[in-house]
Amino acid sequence: MQNPPGVTGHSWLIKASPRMARPDDVACPTHQRTAMRPLLVADPPVPFRPAPREEFAFGPLFTALDLWEHSGWPLERIREELRRTRGAFRGWGAPVHPALLAWTAHALVRYAAARLREQSAARAAGLPPTVPVKQQWTVRTRRGDVPDPRGVRQYEHTVWGRAYAADDGSVRDLWIPSLGRAKESRPAAELAAVAHVMAYGAPTPRRKAGTEPPPTATDGTNLPDLVRVFDFGCADGLFEPLLAEGMAKVKKRFEVDGATAFRAAATGVGTRPGESCVDCKAIAGCADLMRTPELWGGKPQAVTRKRRSVSAWDLRLHGECPAQYHLVRQLHLNNLSAEGRGAQRGRAVDTWLNERHGERPARGCRERQSPDTPVIQAKTGLDDASAREVAGMLAEHRLFCPLGWLGSDEQVLVQHRVTAYVPELDVVVLAVPDLLYTYRGRWTWRETKTATRPIWERRSLLRSYPQLALAVLLLHAGALGNDPRRSWVELEHLREGHGESRLERIDPGRAENVEEARAVITELAQPLLADTTYEPRAGRHCHGCQARTWCRPGTVYVTDHPRPDVPEDETGTEAGTTKRGDARG
């Protein structure tokens, strides 16, 4: 296949990990195709840019497990090493955030205990013990002189996780860690790809990125009789068996599920701007990614960092606490703490509206009967008070639903991802409005918020809701291909009581609104993009932080400041912090 614009190099080698086989409706086909070809590089070239903090949550954990499984270190010695670490753990990677070191210590002990439990159960079932394998398994084909129809002369299939094998080679195990709970299942194509490598792969040294593999195939002798896959939950300490099969079933599984998925990923065409843009080699040549230079007038950083994404949620979290942004948004740590009532209520309202607004042909909610409390309880599992609030908010929405007066030729997009690229900052901006719709050719961007208290009049909408400010800037920059003078940004503020909800409109074509939106985003984005330490900033947001378990300042704050017994809004902050604005059309 011909290389897409923006990349150069050789495409004869495909390196496929099980993740490539995982279904992903929002992934970009061009990104997937180029990512599977490691000898393709961006044109113009992008130099390596080290991160100021470790951005792979499992990195320190795998280093710790190597010390336990391959170097014979006792767990307590490793935990002490983690406690003493200031910077990179054992000299590998970037400096590690203190909270990630604490998380690693917890996950290490949980993993060791789970592994010992499973081995005890395996022995009771008559299976031989499995011991750690230092080098991961790889399936590599012999390099040919003539490329196949995809232009490929050699394939390399890899797997990721913790590998184990019986001394006689009869059993191979793979443990795949998850950051939250142990997964009870994984997509069929992904599991097929994992089992294929475990069954037919050979322990292979890691090679540097961009280097060519040997032309010989991996050794296919000493194949196992049984392959087993487990998923381990770093947060709950439990493990789930995902697969235990012999060679015949593994082969059939790969033929049916895995091979088809890999072929689709390796030959995909077209572009789909979104999160894939952050790591895409072909971004320089992508004609479908909207360029929005000077979107908010941000200044490039003195130290160049690798490409990043920014969303309104990122900006809000970093504004509250830089550590929370790093730990929750970048590392995805999760202590499995329960959502607050406000967040549960907001999620229920969003889900209900998304389902109704997504029906085709589009129908207005005013024409439908609003669900009552028992129906909502049955569908969501909310308590009686929360379900009653949701019912009231959905009844209020019927007054504001725009779909009832739209013609059949208008566009309605639910949870549609809007993507833009700020080239001077090398930043991908991601936004997912609750609803996008046209009316007589004019685009309207609507955000829906739930709350228990009225909008506060003393602060502008754009400062209270950064997502509205980002919407103003994106519409003004033509991110939807529209004339900003023919667009609107709307806030639908829903409350339970009859007549208590509001619909506010903002004109992205007015200069004063654009100027205020730029000021709002600059104040939030500049500190985020310049941050290299992600220091904790304790406050009432600590009560709902999913990483607080491992954050010492946050834990101290929550101990000293018990959560006040007041309602919460849909974002998990105390009610009364949602405010209102003066940016009007």
C-alpha positions as CSV (number, residue, x, y, z in Angstrom):
1,M,0.0,0.0,0.0
2,Q,1.1,3.5,-0.7
3,N,2.3,5.5,2.3
4,P,-0.1,8.3,3.3
5,P,1.0,11.9,3.2
6,G,3.1,13.0,6.1
7,V,5.1,9.7,6.6
8,T,8.2,8.3,5.0
9,G,10.2,5.1,5.3
10,H,9.6,1.4,4.7
11,S,6.2,-0.4,5.0
12,W,7.4,-4.0,4.5
13,L,7.3,-4.8,8.2
14,I,4.1,-5.1,10.3
15,K,4.4,-5.3,14.1
16,A,1.0,-6.2,15.6
17,S,0.1,-6.2,19.3
18,P,-3.2,-7.6,20.6
19,R,-4.4,-4.0,21.1
20,M,-4.4,-3.5,17.4
21,A,-7.1,-6.2,17.1
22,R,-9.3,-4.5,19.7
23,P,-12.5,-3.0,18.2
24,D,-12.4,0.8,18.4
25,D,-15.1,2.8,16.7
26,V,-13.3,6.1,17.1
27,A,-9.8,5.1,16.1
28,C,-8.4,6.5,12.9
29,P,-7.8,3.9,10.2
30,T,-4.7,5.8,8.8
31,H,-3.2,6.0,12.3
32,Q,-3.8,2.3,12.9
33,R,-2.3,1.3,9.6
34,T,0.9,3.4,10.1
35,A,1.3,2.5,13.7
36,M,1.5,-1.2,12.8
37,R,4.4,-0.4,10.5
38,P,7.3,0.6,12.8
39,L,9.7,1.4,10.0
40,L,7.5,4.3,8.9
41,V,8.3,7.7,10.5
42,A,6.8,11.1,10.5
43,D,7.8,13.5,7.7
44,P,9.1,16.0,8.8
45,P,10.7,13.9,11.5
46,V,9.7,14.4,15.2
47,P,12.6,14.1,17.6
48,F,12.2,12.1,20.9
49,R,10.9,14.4,23.6
50,P,11.2,12.9,27.1
51,A,8.3,13.4,29.5
52,P,8.9,15.3,32.8
53,R,7.0,12.6,34.7
54,E,6.5,8.9,34.1
55,E,3.3,8.6,32.0
56,F,3.0,4.8,31.8
57,A,1.4,3.8,35.1
58,F,2.5,0.2,34.8
59,G,6.2,1.1,34.2
60,P,7.3,1.2,37.8
61,L,5.1,-1.8,38.7
62,F,6.7,-4.0,36.0
63,T,10.2,-2.8,37.2
64,A,9.2,-3.8,40.8
65,L,7.8,-7.2,39.6
66,D,11.1,-7.8,37.7
67,L,13.0,-7.3,41.0
68,W,10.7,-9.8,42.8
69,E,10.3,-12.4,40.0
70,H,13.7,-12.3,38.3
71,S,16.1,-10.8,40.9
72,G,14.8,-12.5,44.0
73,W,14.2,-9.4,46.0
74,P,11.8,-9.7,49.0
75,L,8.6,-7.6,48.7
76,E,9.4,-5.5,51.7
77,R,12.8,-4.6,50.2
78,I,11.1,-3.5,47.0
79,R,8.5,-1.5,48.9
80,E,11.3,0.3,50.9
81,E,13.0,1.1,47.6
82,L,9.8,2.6,46.3
83,R,9.5,4.7,49.5
84,R,13.0,6.0,49.1
85,T,12.7,6.8,45.4
86,R,12.9,10.5,44.4
87,G,12.8,10.6,40.7
88,A,13.0,7.7,38.3
89,F,12.5,4.3,39.9
90,R,15.7,2.2,39.7
91,G,16.9,4.7,37.1
92,W,14.4,3.6,34.4
93,G,12.2,6.0,32.6
94,A,11.1,9.5,33.7
95,P,10.8,10.7,37.3
96,V,7.8,9.0,39.0
97,H,5.1,11.0,40.8
98,P,5.1,10.2,44.6
99,A,1.5,9.1,44.4
100,L,2.3,6.7,41.5
101,L,5.1,5.2,43.7
102,A,2.6,4.7,46.5
103,W,0.1,3.1,44.1
104,T,2.9,0.8,42.8
105,A,3.7,-0.4,46.3
106,H,0.0,-1.3,46.9
107,A,-0.4,-3.0,43.5
108,L,2.8,-5.0,43.9
109,V,1.6,-6.6,47.2
110,R,-1.9,-7.3,45.7
111,Y,-0.4,-8.8,42.6
112,A,2.0,-11.1,44.5
113,A,-0.9,-12.3,46.7
114,A,-3.1,-13.0,43.7
115,R,-0.4,-14.8,41.9
116,L,0.3,-17.1,44.9
117,R,-3.5,-17.8,45.3
118,E,-3.8,-18.8,41.7
119,Q,-0.8,-21.1,41.8
120,S,-2.1,-22.8,44.9
121,A,-5.4,-23.4,43.0
122,A,-3.6,-24.7,39.9
123,R,-1.6,-27.2,42.0
124,A,-4.9,-28.4,43.5
125,A,-6.3,-28.9,40.0
126,G,-3.3,-31.0,39.0
127,L,-1.5,-28.4,36.9
128,P,2.2,-27.9,37.0
129,P,3.5,-24.7,38.6
130,T,4.5,-21.9,36.2
131,V,7.6,-19.7,36.7
132,P,8.4,-16.2,35.4
133,V,9.6,-15.9,31.8
134,K,12.1,-13.0,31.5
135,Q,11.6,-12.4,27.7
136,Q,8.2,-11.9,26.2
137,W,6.9,-14.2,23.5
138,T,7.0,-13.1,19.9
139,V,5.7,-14.7,16.7
140,R,7.9,-13.6,13.8
141,T,7.5,-14.9,10.2
142,R,10.4,-15.5,7.9
143,R,11.2,-12.5,5.7
144,G,10.3,-13.1,2.0
145,D,11.7,-11.5,-1.1
146,V,8.2,-10.8,-2.6
147,P,5.7,-8.7,-0.6
148,D,2.2,-9.9,-0.1
149,P,-0.9,-8.0,-1.5
150,R,-0.5,-5.6,1.5
151,G,3.1,-4.8,0.6
152,V,4.4,-6.8,3.6
153,R,7.4,-9.1,3.7
154,Q,7.5,-9.9,7.4
155,Y,5.1,-10.0,10.3
156,E,5.9,-9.7,14.0
157,H,3.1,-10.5,16.6
158,T,3.8,-9.5,20.2
159,V,2.0,-9.7,23.5
160,W,2.1,-7.6,26.7
161,G,1.8,-8.6,30.3
162,R,3.5,-10.9,32.8
163,A,4.6,-14.2,31.3
164,Y,5.0,-17.5,33.0
165,A,5.6,-21.1,31.8
166,A,5.9,-24.6,33.3
167,D,9.4,-26.0,33.5
168,D,8.5,-28.6,30.9
169,G,6.9,-26.1,28.6
170,S,3.5,-27.7,28.8
171,V,1.6,-24.7,30.2
172,R,2.0,-21.0,29.5
173,D,0.3,-18.3,31.5
174,L,-0.1,-14.6,30.8
175,W,-1.3,-12.1,33.4
176,I,-2.7,-8.8,32.0
177,P,-3.0,-6.0,34.6
178,S,-5.9,-3.6,34.6
179,L,-5.8,-0.3,36.5
180,G,-9.2,-0.7,38.1
181,R,-11.1,-3.9,38.7
182,A,-10.1,-7.2,37.1
183,K,-11.9,-7.5,33.7
184,E,-14.2,-10.5,33.4
185,S,-13.8,-10.5,29.6
186,R,-11.9,-8.9,26.7
187,P,-12.9,-8.6,23.0
188,A,-12.8,-11.9,21.1
189,A,-10.2,-10.6,18.6
190,E,-7.9,-9.3,21.3
191,L,-8.0,-12.6,23.2
192,A,-7.4,-14.5,20.0
193,A,-4.3,-12.4,19.3
194,V,-3.0,-13.0,22.8
195,A,-3.5,-16.7,22.7
196,H,-1.9,-16.9,19.3
197,V,1.4,-15.4,20.5
198,M,1.3,-17.4,23.7
199,A,0.9,-20.7,21.8
200,Y,3.3,-20.1,18.9
201,G,5.7,-17.5,20.2
202,A,9.2,-17.8,21.4
203,P,10.9,-15.7,24.2
204,T,12.5,-12.9,22.3
205,P,14.8,-10.0,23.4
206,R,13.3,-6.5,23.0
207,R,14.7,-4.6,20.1
208,K,14.9,-0.8,19.8
209,A,12.2,1.0,18.1
210,G,12.8,1.5,14.4
211,T,15.3,-1.3,14.1
212,E,14.7,-4.2,11.8
213,P,14.0,-7.7,13.1
214,P,16.1,-10.7,12.0
215,P,14.9,-12.2,8.7
216,T,14.5,-15.6,10.3
217,A,11.2,-16.9,11.9
218,T,10.9,-17.4,15.6
219,D,11.6,-21.0,16.8
220,G,8.3,-23.0,16.8
221,T,9.5,-25.9,18.8
222,N,8.6,-26.8,22.4
223,L,5.0,-25.5,22.0
224,P,2.7,-25.7,25.0
225,D,-0.3,-28.0,25.5
226,L,-2.3,-25.4,27.3
227,V,-2.3,-21.6,27.3
228,R,-4.1,-19.6,30.0
229,V,-4.8,-15.9,30.2
230,F,-5.7,-14.0,33.4
231,D,-6.8,-10.4,34.0
232,F,-5.6,-8.8,37.3
233,G,-7.2,-5.8,38.9
234,C,-4.6,-3.5,40.4
235,A,-7.3,-1.7,42.4
236,D,-9.3,-4.7,43.8
237,G,-6.5,-7.2,43.9
238,L,-8.6,-9.9,42.2
239,F,-7.9,-11.9,39.1
240,E,-10.2,-13.3,36.5
241,P,-9.4,-16.3,34.2
242,L,-10.1,-15.2,30.6
243,L,-9.0,-18.2,28.6
244,A,-7.6,-21.7,29.1
245,E,-7.3,-23.6,25.8
246,G,-5.3,-26.1,23.9
247,M,-3.5,-25.5,20.6
248,A,-6.3,-26.6,18.3
249,K,-8.8,-24.2,19.8
250,V,-6.2,-21.4,19.9
251,K,-5.5,-21.9,16.2
252,K,-9.2,-21.9,15.3
253,R,-9.9,-18.8,17.5
254,F,-7.1,-16.8,15.7
255,E,-8.4,-17.8,12.3
256,V,-11.9,-16.7,13.1
257,D,-11.4,-13.6,15.2
258,G,-7.8,-12.4,15.3
259,A,-6.6,-12.6,11.7
260,T,-9.7,-10.8,10.4
261,A,-9.2,-8.0,12.8
262,F,-5.5,-7.6,12.0
263,R,-6.2,-7.5,8.3
264,A,-8.7,-4.8,8.8
265,A,-6.3,-2.7,10.9
266,A,-3.4,-3.2,8.5
267,T,-5.4,-2.1,5.4
268,G,-7.7,0.6,6.8
269,V,-8.0,3.7,4.8
270,G,-9.5,7.1,5.5
271,T,-9.1,9.4,8.5
272,R,-11.0,10.0,11.6
273,P,-9.7,12.9,13.7
274,G,-9.8,12.4,17.4
275,E,-7.6,10.9,20.1
276,S,-5.6,9.0,17.5
277,C,-4.1,12.3,16.3
278,V,-2.0,12.6,19.5
279,D,0.3,9.6,18.5
280,C,-0.2,9.7,14.7
281,K,2.8,9.7,12.5
282,A,0.8,11.1,9.6
283,I,-0.6,14.3,11.2
284,A,1.5,16.6,9.1
285,G,-0.2,15.3,5.9
286,C,-3.7,14.9,7.2
287,A,-6.1,17.1,5.3
288,D,-9.1,16.2,7.5
289,L,-7.7,17.5,10.8
290,M,-8.8,21.1,11.3
291,R,-5.9,23.4,12.0
292,T,-6.7,26.2,14.4
293,P,-3.6,28.3,14.9
294,E,-3.7,30.8,17.8
295,L,-6.9,29.2,19.0
296,W,-6.5,30.9,22.4
297,G,-3.1,32.7,21.8
298,G,-1.1,30.3,23.9
299,K,2.7,30.6,24.1
300,P,4.9,27.7,23.1
301,Q,6.8,26.2,26.0
302,A,10.6,26.8,26.5
303,V,11.1,23.0,26.8
304,T,9.5,21.2,23.9
305,R,7.2,18.3,25.0
306,K,5.7,15.5,22.9
307,R,2.3,16.1,21.4
308,R,-0.6,16.2,23.9
309,S,-4.3,16.5,23.9
310,V,-6.3,19.0,25.9
311,S,-10.0,18.9,26.7
312,A,-12.2,21.1,28.9
313,W,-12.3,18.3,31.5
314,D,-8.4,18.3,31.5
315,L,-8.4,22.0,32.1
316,R,-10.9,21.8,34.9
317,L,-9.1,19.0,36.7
318,H,-5.7,20.6,36.4
319,G,-7.2,23.9,37.6
320,E,-8.4,22.2,40.7
321,C,-5.3,20.1,41.4
322,P,-2.4,19.4,39.0
323,A,-1.7,16.0,40.7
324,Q,-5.3,14.9,40.1
325,Y,-5.0,15.7,36.4
326,H,-1.7,13.7,36.1
327,L,-2.9,10.8,38.2
328,V,-6.5,10.4,37.0
329,R,-6.4,11.8,33.4
330,Q,-2.9,10.8,32.3
331,L,-2.2,7.7,34.4
332,H,-5.9,6.6,34.8
333,L,-5.5,5.5,38.5
334,N,-8.7,4.5,40.1
335,N,-9.3,3.6,43.8
336,L,-12.8,2.4,42.9
337,S,-14.5,5.0,45.2
338,A,-18.2,5.3,44.6
339,E,-19.5,8.2,42.5
340,G,-21.3,10.9,44.4
341,R,-25.1,11.3,44.1
342,G,-24.7,14.3,41.9
343,A,-22.5,12.5,39.4
344,Q,-24.8,9.5,39.3
345,R,-27.8,11.7,38.7
346,G,-26.0,13.6,36.0
347,R,-24.9,10.5,34.3
348,A,-28.4,9.1,34.3
349,V,-29.8,12.2,32.7
350,D,-27.1,12.2,30.1
351,T,-27.6,8.6,29.2
352,W,-31.4,9.0,28.9
353,L,-31.1,12.1,26.7
354,N,-28.4,10.6,24.5
355,E,-30.5,7.5,23.8
356,R,-33.6,9.6,22.9
357,H,-31.7,12.2,20.9
358,G,-29.8,9.5,19.0
359,E,-33.0,7.8,17.6
360,R,-33.6,8.2,13.9
361,P,-35.6,9.9,12.5
362,A,-35.0,12.5,15.2
363,R,-38.0,13.2,17.5
364,G,-38.5,16.0,20.0
365,C,-38.8,15.1,23.6
366,R,-41.8,17.3,24.0
367,E,-43.8,14.8,22.0
368,R,-43.0,12.0,24.4
369,Q,-44.1,11.1,27.8
370,S,-41.5,11.9,30.4
371,P,-40.4,8.8,32.5
372,D,-41.6,8.6,36.0
373,T,-39.6,7.7,39.1
374,P,-40.2,3.9,39.2
375,V,-39.1,3.6,35.5
376,I,-35.9,5.5,36.1
377,Q,-35.2,3.4,39.2
378,A,-35.6,0.2,37.3
379,K,-33.3,1.3,34.6
380,T,-30.6,3.1,36.6
381,G,-30.7,1.5,40.1
382,L,-30.7,5.0,41.7
383,D,-32.2,5.5,45.1
384,D,-35.7,7.0,45.3
385,A,-34.6,10.6,45.9
386,S,-32.1,10.6,43.0
387,A,-34.5,8.9,40.6
388,R,-37.2,11.5,41.5
389,E,-34.7,14.3,40.8
390,V,-33.8,12.7,37.4
391,A,-37.5,12.5,36.5
392,G,-38.0,16.1,37.4
393,M,-35.0,17.2,35.2
394,L,-36.1,15.1,32.3
395,A,-39.6,16.7,32.5
396,E,-37.9,20.1,32.5
397,H,-35.9,19.2,29.5
398,R,-39.0,18.7,27.4
399,L,-39.4,22.5,27.5
400,F,-36.0,23.0,26.0
401,C,-35.5,20.1,23.6
402,P,-34.8,21.6,20.1
403,L,-35.4,18.5,18.0
404,G,-39.2,18.8,17.8
405,W,-39.0,21.9,15.5
406,L,-36.2,20.7,13.2
407,G,-36.8,19.7,9.6
408,S,-36.0,16.3,8.2
409,D,-33.0,17.8,6.3
410,E,-31.3,19.2,9.5
411,Q,-28.3,17.5,11.1
412,V,-28.4,16.1,14.7
413,L,-25.2,14.8,16.3
414,V,-25.1,13.2,19.7
415,Q,-21.8,13.1,21.6
416,H,-20.0,14.0,18.4
417,R,-16.2,14.4,18.9
418,V,-14.9,17.8,17.6
419,T,-11.2,17.8,17.1
420,A,-8.8,20.6,16.3
421,Y,-5.0,21.0,16.1
422,V,-3.1,24.0,17.4
423,P,0.2,23.7,15.4
424,E,2.4,26.2,17.3
425,L,1.7,24.4,20.6
426,D,1.6,20.8,19.0
427,V,-1.7,20.3,20.9
428,V,-4.8,18.4,19.9
429,V,-8.0,19.9,21.3
430,L,-10.8,17.4,22.0
431,A,-14.4,18.3,22.7
432,V,-17.5,16.2,22.9
433,P,-20.6,18.4,23.0
434,D,-23.8,16.8,24.4
435,L,-25.7,17.8,21.3
436,L,-24.9,19.4,18.0
437,Y,-27.7,20.4,15.6
438,T,-28.4,22.6,12.7
439,Y,-31.4,24.9,12.3
440,R,-31.7,26.5,8.8
441,G,-28.1,25.9,8.3
442,R,-26.9,27.4,11.6
443,W,-24.9,25.1,13.9
444,T,-25.8,25.1,17.6
445,W,-23.5,23.5,20.2
446,R,-25.4,22.5,23.4
447,E,-24.1,21.5,26.7
448,T,-26.5,20.1,29.3
449,K,-25.8,20.4,33.1
450,T,-27.7,19.2,36.1
451,A,-27.7,20.9,39.4
452,T,-29.7,21.3,42.6
453,R,-29.2,25.0,42.9
454,P,-29.9,27.9,40.5
455,I,-27.2,29.4,38.3
456,W,-25.2,32.0,40.2
457,E,-25.4,35.4,38.7
458,R,-22.1,36.9,39.9
459,R,-19.8,35.0,37.5
460,S,-19.9,34.7,33.8
461,L,-21.0,31.5,32.1
462,L,-17.7,31.1,30.3
463,R,-15.7,31.3,33.5
464,S,-18.0,28.9,35.3
465,Y,-18.1,26.4,32.4
466,P,-14.8,26.2,30.5
467,Q,-16.4,23.8,28.0
468,L,-18.6,26.7,26.9
469,A,-15.5,28.9,26.4
470,L,-13.8,26.2,24.4
471,A,-17.0,25.8,22.3
472,V,-17.0,29.5,21.5
473,L,-13.3,29.4,20.4
474,L,-13.8,26.2,18.2
475,L,-16.9,27.6,16.5
476,H,-15.3,31.0,16.0
477,A,-12.3,29.2,14.4
478,G,-14.6,27.2,12.1
479,A,-14.0,23.8,13.5
480,L,-17.4,22.7,12.2
481,G,-16.8,24.4,8.8
482,N,-19.3,27.1,9.7
483,D,-19.6,30.8,9.8
484,P,-19.3,31.8,13.5
485,R,-21.8,34.6,12.9
486,R,-24.4,31.9,12.1
487,S,-23.8,29.7,15.2
488,W,-24.8,29.5,18.8
489,V,-23.5,28.0,22.0
490,E,-26.2,26.9,24.5
491,L,-26.2,25.9,28.1
492,E,-29.2,23.9,29.2
493,H,-29.2,24.1,33.0
494,L,-31.6,21.5,34.4
495,R,-33.1,21.4,37.9
496,E,-35.8,19.3,39.4
497,G,-38.4,21.9,40.3
498,H,-41.0,23.0,37.7
499,G,-39.8,26.2,36.0
500,E,-36.4,26.2,37.7
501,S,-34.3,25.2,34.7
502,R,-32.7,27.7,32.3
503,L,-31.5,27.9,28.7
504,E,-28.7,30.4,28.1
505,R,-27.3,31.3,24.7
506,I,-23.9,32.6,23.8
507,D,-23.0,34.1,20.4
508,P,-19.5,33.0,19.2
509,G,-19.6,35.7,16.6
510,R,-19.4,38.5,19.1
511,A,-15.9,39.8,19.7
512,E,-16.4,40.3,23.4
513,N,-17.4,36.7,23.9
514,V,-14.4,35.5,21.9
515,E,-12.1,37.7,23.9
516,E,-13.4,36.4,27.2
517,A,-13.3,32.8,26.0
518,R,-9.6,33.2,25.1
519,A,-8.8,34.7,28.5
520,V,-10.6,31.8,30.2
521,I,-8.8,29.1,28.3
522,T,-5.4,30.8,28.5
523,E,-5.6,31.0,32.2
524,L,-6.3,27.3,32.4
525,A,-4.3,25.9,29.5
526,Q,-1.0,27.8,30.0
527,P,-0.3,26.4,33.5
528,L,-1.3,22.9,32.3
529,L,1.0,22.9,29.3
530,A,3.9,24.3,31.3
531,D,3.5,22.0,34.3
532,T,6.4,19.5,34.8
533,T,5.8,18.5,38.5
534,Y,2.0,18.1,39.0
535,E,2.1,19.0,42.6
536,P,-1.0,18.3,44.7
537,R,-3.3,21.2,45.6
538,A,-5.6,20.0,48.4
539,G,-9.2,21.2,48.5
540,R,-12.7,19.9,48.7
541,H,-12.2,18.3,45.3
542,C,-10.1,15.7,47.2
543,H,-13.3,14.1,48.5
544,G,-14.1,12.8,45.0
545,C,-10.6,12.2,43.6
546,Q,-10.1,8.7,42.4
547,A,-6.3,8.9,43.2
548,R,-6.6,10.2,46.7
549,T,-5.9,6.8,48.3
550,W,-2.2,7.3,47.2
551,C,-2.0,11.1,47.7
552,R,-0.7,12.0,51.1
553,P,-1.8,15.7,51.1
554,G,-5.3,14.8,49.8
555,T,-5.7,12.1,52.5
556,V,-4.7,14.6,55.2
557,Y,-7.1,17.2,53.8
558,V,-10.1,14.8,53.8
559,T,-9.3,13.6,57.3
560,D,-9.2,17.2,58.6
561,H,-12.1,18.4,56.5
562,P,-15.0,15.9,56.5
563,R,-17.3,16.2,53.5
564,P,-20.1,18.7,54.3
565,D,-23.6,17.2,54.1
566,V,-24.8,19.1,51.1
567,P,-25.9,18.1,47.6
568,E,-23.5,17.7,44.7
569,D,-23.8,18.7,41.1
570,E,-23.1,16.4,38.2
571,T,-19.4,16.9,38.2
572,G,-19.0,15.8,41.8
573,T,-18.4,19.3,43.3
574,E,-20.6,20.7,46.0
575,A,-23.7,22.4,44.8
576,G,-23.6,26.2,44.7
577,T,-20.3,26.2,42.8
578,T,-22.1,26.2,39.4
579,K,-22.4,29.7,38.3
580,R,-24.0,31.9,35.7
581,G,-22.8,34.3,33.1
582,D,-23.2,37.5,31.2
583,A,-21.9,36.3,27.9
584,R,-25.0,36.6,25.7
585,G,-25.9,36.7,22.0
